[in-house]
Amino acid sequence: VHLVESGGGLVQAGGSLRLSCAASASVVSIGTMAWYRQAPGKARELVATIKSAGNTEYADSVKGRFTISRDNAKKTAYLQMDSLEFQDTGVYHCAAALASGGPYVYWGQGTQVTVSS
């Protein structure tokens, strides 16, 4: 397993969670990192991305509520999720590319986020 996510759980609507994604020692080089999510019966959705230099992008559905960040020294990415909504429920996966703009070659096993209404 190259990426390990943590921090998921059950939270009420309006609450917050912080997800972490840590790369294993076998991952030598990391470029862009991303968070995806997949709700039951729905396609996987790109939530946020962050390049090595810190440039970020967000899906319209989470802008203003979610913040992606990273610690390059720790090879770890984070997703701070505030003002959570029922529609944010799903399995959140972390992904990483070898370089900015490259394909995501590393994936985590996912962490469940459940928001109760």
KEROTOR-488429 format. One record per atom (N, C-alpha, C): y, x, z; residue in one letter. Coordinates in steps of 0.1 Angstrom, whole numbers, plus 5000, padded with zeros to 4 digits. Example, Ala and Ser with C-alpha at 12.3 -4.5 7.8 and 13.67 -1.06 7.14 Angstrom:
2
494351325078A495551235078A496751325078A497851285071S498951375071S500051295079S
This chain:
117
498850085000V500050005000V501250095000V502150074990H503250164989H504550104996H504649974997L505749915003L505249815014L505849815025V505449725036V506649645041V506549515039E507649425044E507449375058E508449345065S508349285078S509649205081S509549125092G510749055096G510748905092G509748855085G509648715082G509348635094G509348505093G509048415104G509548275102G509548195112L509948055112L511348045118L512247985111V513647975116V514147835113V515047785121Q515747655117Q516847675107Q517047575100A518147575090A519447615097A520147705090G521447765096G521247895103G519947925106G519648045113G519648175104G519248285110S519248415103S517948485105S517548565095L516448655096L516848785089L516248895093R516449025086R515049085082R514949095069L513649155064L513849305062L512749375064S512749515061S511649555051S511849655043C510849705034C510849855034C509749905040A509650045041A508650105031A509050215025A508150285015A507250385023A506050395019S505050485025S505450635021S504750725027A505050865025A504550905010A503650825005S503250854991S504250824980S505250744984V506350714975V507350824976V507450914965V508351024966V509750994961V509850914951S511150884945S511350734943S512450694947I512750544946I514150534940I514150444930G515450404923G515950274928G516050174919T516450044923T515349974932T515849904942M514949824950M515349684949M514449594951A514749454949A513949364959A514449244961W513749144968W513449024959W512248984958Y511848864951Y511348764961Y511348634957R510648534966R509948434957R508948374963Q508148274956Q507848154965Q508248044961A508047924969A506747854963A506047774971P504847714967P505047624954P504247654944G504447574931G505547614923G506247724926K507447764918K507247904913K507947944903A507948074897A508648174907A508248294906R508848404914R510348414909R511148434919E512648444917E513148574922E514048634914L514648754918L515848714928L515848774940V516848734950V518048834950V517748964950A518749064951A518249194947A519149284942T518749414939T519849514944T519349634946I520349744951I519949874944I520849944938K520650064932K520750184942K520350294939S520350414948S521750434953S522750414944A524150444948A524750324956A523950214958G524450104966G524949984958G525049994945N525449874937N524449754939N525049644942T524149524945T524349404935T523349324934E523449204926E522649094933E523048974932Y522448864939Y522248744930Y521148664933A521048534926A522148444931A522548354922D523648264926D523248184938D522048154940S521648064951S521748134965S521948264965V522048334978V523348404980V524148404970K525448474971K526248424983K526848514991G527648475002G526748455015G525448445013R524648425025R523648535028R523248605017F522248715019F522948845016F522548955023T523049085020T521949185019T521849255008I520849355006I521449495009I520749585016S521249715019S520049805019S520249935020R519150035020R519550155028R518550225032D518750355039D517850455031D518550535023N517750625014N516950725021N517550775032A516850875040A515550825046A515550695049K514350625055K513450565044K513950565032K513250495021K512950355024K514050285029T513850145034T514950065029T514549935025A515549835021A515549725031A516649655032Y516849545041Y517349425034Y517049305039L517649185034L518049095046L519349095048Q519949015059Q520148875053Q519548775059M519648635054M520348555065M521448505062D522248415071D522348275065D522748175073S522848045069S521647995061S520548025066L519347985058L519147845056L518647805044E518447665040E516947645038E516547515038F515147485036F514647545023F515547545013Q515147595000Q514847744999Q515247815010D514947955011D513547985015D512747885018T511347905022T510547965011T509648065015G508848125005G508248255010G507448315001V507048455004V507948554998V508448645006Y509448745001Y508748874999Y508848924986H508249054983H509349154980H509049274984C509949384981C509349464968C510249514960A509849594948A510649714947A510149814941A510949934939A510550004925A511650054919A511450134907A511550284909A511050364900L511150504902L512550554899L513350474891A514750514888A515450384886A516850394886S517650284883S517450234869S517250104867G516950054854G515550054849G514750124857G513350134854G512550004858G511249994854P510449884858P510049894873P509749784879Y509349794893Y507849824893Y507549944899V506149994899V505549984913V506349964923Y505849954936Y506149814941Y505149744948W505349614953W504749604967W505349524976G504749494989G503849374989G503249355000Q502249245001Q502949115004Q504249115008G504948995010G505048955025G506148885028T506348835042T506748695041T506248605049Q506548465048Q507748425056Q508648355049V509848305055V509748155054V509848085066T509847945066T511047885073T511847805066V513047745072V512747595074V512947555087S512647415090S514047345089S513947225083S515147145081S515447055094S
